[in-house]
Amino acid sequence: MALDKLYQQLVLDHNRAPRNFGPVSGATHSARGRDALCGDDILVELVIEDDRVVRAGFSGEACAITTASASMLTEWLTGRSVSEFDSAFGQFEQVLANPGEPPCPLLGDINELRAVSAFPARVRNALLPWKTILRALEEG
């Protein structure tokens, strides 16, 4: 798979102009995610009310894949229930493990990240924001 397929237009757009980048005022949940191998270091912050994500954001330094994944995820997550995130996380892992399968309707544009599956070292970059949000939800 050519690198231009990995960094598709949508991924490049989310890297250049990440959505929900910056501190989240009044965050009720947060966690830091790091990848020592590549130097990614992100902080995710969430405002959760009545088991629903009211606001989601992230900050820090990260590669294009981690940034795009965090941007797409925080955009998708806002307004959804915590249980929807849990379901989506499992679906996202399946998309990365089985890129030949049809796109998952629940994930929408996030399906575009399936291209990273051809680069095993980059899969962990795509998963870092997801795992960090999971930790934030578990730790409160």
Beta strands, then each sheet from edge to edge (+ up, - down):
strand 1: 29-35
strand 2: 40-49
strand 3: 52-61
sheet 1: 1+ 2- 3+
end
